[in-house]
Amino acid sequence: MPRQARLDAPGVLHHIMIRGIERRKLFINDRDREDMLERLAKLLPETQTACYAWVFIPNHAHFLFRTGLAPLATVMRRLLTGYAVSFNRRHKRQGQLFQTPFPAHSR
């Protein structure tokens, strides 16, 4: 059975979880966590998205977002693509970093 389409409209609250592919680490060191936070700090005001909480665990992360004018898919694509490129360069890796699609629970 296909999954239901995600509710995505301005003001919707989303619990997002991202995972490393094959349970690989997304955050190896403090620099990785700082990189993700810096990207969030830049992206959230640009997209008028509010972030109420986040947690970084070595092989996954959780976020609590309230969407603004930009669709959630756009916010996540920008965040995760930039992070993956930076992570792969920093750790001299290639290929996919995240499992897809990212699960989201909307309210």
N, C-alpha and C positions, 0 to 999 in steps of 0.2 A: 504494500500500500504506500503510495507516495506521501511524503510529509506535507502538512498544510503550509500554505504560503505564510510567510512571516508578516505580521502586522507592522507596517512601517509608515508612520505619519509623524509630523512634528509633535513633540511633547510626549511620545510614548516611551515608557521606561523599559529597558532591555537588560537582562542578565546575559552576558556574553561569556563564553568559555572558548579559549583557543588551546590547542594541544599540539605538541611536537609529533611529527610523523613517526610512526613506529616507536612511540614513547621516548623519542630522543629529547635531550635537553634543549629548551629554548633559551635558558639563562644559565650560562656557565660561570659567570663572575659578576662582580658589581658593575663593571662597565656595560654589560649587556642590559642590566636593569636600568641603569642611568640612561642608556640610549632609548629604551622604550619610553621612559618618563619624559625625556626631552621631546620625543616625537609627539607624545600626547599633549604636552604643554603648548606646542605649536599648532597642532591640528584642531584641538577642541575649540579654541576661540574662532579659528577660521571657518569652522563648520557650524558654529553656534550649538555645539553638543556639550551637555553637562556630564561630568563624570563624578559620581557620588562615592564610588569605592573601587579599589582594585587590589588584587593580590597576585604576586608573582611567585610561583612554585617552579622548581627547576624544569619540569617537563610540561607545564601548562600554566595558564593565567585566567583569572576571572575579572570581569569589569561590570560595573553597573552604570549604564549610560541612559540619559534622556536625550532623545534625538532633537536636533534643531531643524534648520532648513535643509541640510544635506541628508540624503537617505543613509540609513545605517550601512548598507552595502558599500557605498562610496567611502564613508569614514573608515570602515574596516579594511577595504582594499588599499587605501592610501597608507594607513598605519602599518599593516602587515607586509605590504610589498617593500616599503622603505626599510623596515626593520630586517626583513629576510636578506635583502641585498647587503646591508651593513653587517649583519651577523656573519654571513658567508664570507665576506671579505676579511673581517676581523679574525675568523677562525679557519681561514683557508679551506673552505668547504664549497661544495657545489650542490645544486639540486634543490628540491622542495624542502621546506622547513616545517610547514604546518599541515595538519590534517584539514580536509575540507569536507563539507562546508562547516563554518563555525556554528555551533548550536546557540540559539538565542531563545530566551523565554521573555515574552512581552506582556506588559500589563497596561 
